[in-house]
């Protein structure tokens, strides 16, 4: 990993995400002065690019390491259901239309189209994880599991994992389960249980994963770790 990649990874995700608030200024003050809106828009786009770049750099570094060590690599990118994304997209557009209709001209001469753009743009930039699912990726190597979830980048060796349990029809997950999945309330998946009684980390006790194909995922982990029930 070169110096530029380390610098990009070192930029706080929270700071980049806060740049989405610039959208409000861009829409409201897009005509005064135009150069200001242009600068703000460039900053907004740059923050979005950097968020994508952080994920890409991290994933590329794992691929590179596996290639150098000549180890196997299985990648799974679970996604939110398509129907879930479409439903949220429709609701967001309807909310934007309703906001534009009722607030047209009520505040500082902000027009209906501006209100629509404010609402839709803000939701797309700030609430994208809720609308379309959190970016999630699982890497299975010969050494262990790499887990990427929004800002989390974790690695656990297989000797740190006590069990990988197949769970199904879970209506309510225990609070000690850290859910690393695109959306909440997924009923079927895998539960990682740590060897250390204190948990994987200070903040992560047991971890719930939602692979795209559970059976395929389990083919790439040590057989002795796979269990059908918690023991």
Secondary structure as UniProt FT lines:
FT   HELIX           3..10
FT   HELIX           13..18
FT   HELIX           19..21
FT   HELIX           22..28
FT   TURN            29..33
FT   HELIX           34..69
FT   STRAND          73..76
FT   HELIX           82..103
FT   TURN            104..106
FT   TURN            108..109
FT   HELIX           112..126
FT   HELIX           128..132
FT   STRAND          136..141
FT   STRAND          144..149
FT   TURN            150..151
FT   STRAND          152..157
FT   HELIX           158..160
FT   STRAND          161..167
FT   TURN            175..176
FT   STRAND          177..180
FT   STRAND          189..194
FT   TURN            197..198
FT   STRAND          206..209
FT   HELIX           214..218
FT   TURN            219..220
FT   HELIX           223..225
FT   STRAND          226..227
//
